[in-house]
Amino acid sequence: MGDSQKLMIAVAGVFVAGFFIVGASKDQTIEQKESASQIRTLVAMQEMATQKCPKLIQDKTGSQVYFPSKTDTDKETYVTMEWVGEKGDNFKTASCTLQQQLGGISKLVIDGEVLIDKKF
């Protein structure tokens, strides 16, 4: 058997395995679909919050923040991230809440002063 024939058989095997995997994954239960949806929602909210909150805090304080010291979420509707200022930062504490229904930042509190408070 030549190398080209082996290559064609390997490619055909990959296609067969791919069709098998796709066919097997369509048999998800409702609970599995809901769980996967909840995970996607949580990841999207946290990703949006980690993009928007540090930039907003830097715009308001002039200090750049990286990793939150605390994160709170109900895994469906909101994510709240909190930062504790370090030596040299222009703030002591900062809290930023992202609401899924608003599609953005709903509350920003820096050193106890509420800078953004949106209701839906």
C-alpha positions in Angstrom: 0.0 0.0 0.0 1.5 3.3 -1.0 1.8 6.5 1.0 -1.0 8.3 -1.0 -3.4 5.5 -0.3 -2.6 5.5 3.4 -3.2 9.3 3.4 -6.6 8.9 1.7 -7.6 6.3 4.2 -6.5 8.5 7.1 -8.5 11.5 5.8 -11.6 9.3 5.3 -11.2 8.0 8.8 -11.1 11.6 10.2 -14.3 12.4 8.3 -16.0 9.3 9.6 -14.9 10.1 13.2 -16.1 13.7 12.8 -19.6 12.6 11.6 -19.8 10.1 14.5 -18.9 12.8 17.1 -21.4 15.3 15.7 -24.1 12.6 15.6 -23.4 11.6 19.2 -23.4 15.1 20.5 -27.0 15.8 19.3 -28.5 13.5 21.9 -28.2 16.0 24.7 -30.9 16.1 27.4 -32.7 19.3 28.2 -30.7 19.6 31.5 -27.4 19.3 29.6 -28.5 22.0 27.1 -29.6 24.3 30.0 -26.3 23.8 31.8 -24.3 24.5 28.7 -26.3 27.7 28.1 -25.8 28.8 31.7 -22.0 28.3 31.4 -21.9 30.3 28.1 -23.9 33.1 29.7 -21.6 33.2 32.7 -18.5 33.2 30.6 -19.8 36.0 28.4 -20.7 38.2 31.4 -17.4 37.7 33.0 -15.5 38.4 29.8 -17.5 41.6 29.3 -16.9 42.6 32.9 -13.1 42.0 32.7 -13.0 44.1 29.6 -15.1 47.1 30.7 -14.6 47.4 34.5 -10.8 47.8 34.6 -10.9 50.4 31.8 -13.7 52.3 33.5 -11.8 52.3 36.9 -8.6 53.5 35.1 -10.6 56.3 33.5 -12.1 57.4 36.8 -9.0 57.0 39.0 -6.0 57.0 36.8 -4.8 53.7 38.4 -4.7 50.5 36.3 -6.3 47.4 37.9 -5.7 43.8 36.8 -7.2 41.0 38.8 -10.2 41.4 41.1 -9.7 40.5 44.7 -13.3 39.3 44.9 -16.0 38.2 42.4 -19.7 37.7 43.1 -22.3 36.4 40.7 -25.6 34.6 40.6 -24.4 32.9 37.4 -27.3 34.2 35.3 -28.0 37.9 35.6 -25.0 39.8 37.2 -21.3 39.8 37.9 -19.8 42.0 40.6 -16.0 42.4 40.7 -14.2 44.2 43.6 -10.6 45.5 43.7 -8.5 46.6 46.7 -6.1 49.4 45.9 -2.4 48.8 46.4 0.3 51.2 47.4 0.5 53.9 44.8 -3.1 53.5 43.6 -5.5 56.4 43.6 -8.2 54.5 45.3 -8.7 52.1 48.3 -11.6 50.0 47.0 -13.5 49.7 43.8 -16.6 47.7 42.9 -18.0 47.2 39.5 -21.3 45.4 38.6 -22.3 44.3 35.2 -26.0 43.4 34.6 -26.8 41.1 31.7 -30.2 42.8 31.0 -28.5 46.1 30.6 -25.7 44.7 28.5 -23.1 46.8 30.4 -22.0 48.3 33.7 -24.9 49.0 36.0 -23.0 50.1 39.1 -19.6 51.5 39.8 -18.5 52.4 43.4 -15.1 53.8 44.1 -14.1 54.5 47.8 -17.7 54.4 48.8 -18.8 57.0 46.2 -21.4 55.7 43.7 -20.3 56.9 40.3 -22.7 54.9 38.2 -26.0 53.5 39.3 -28.3 52.3 36.4 -31.6 50.6 37.1 -33.6 48.5 34.6 
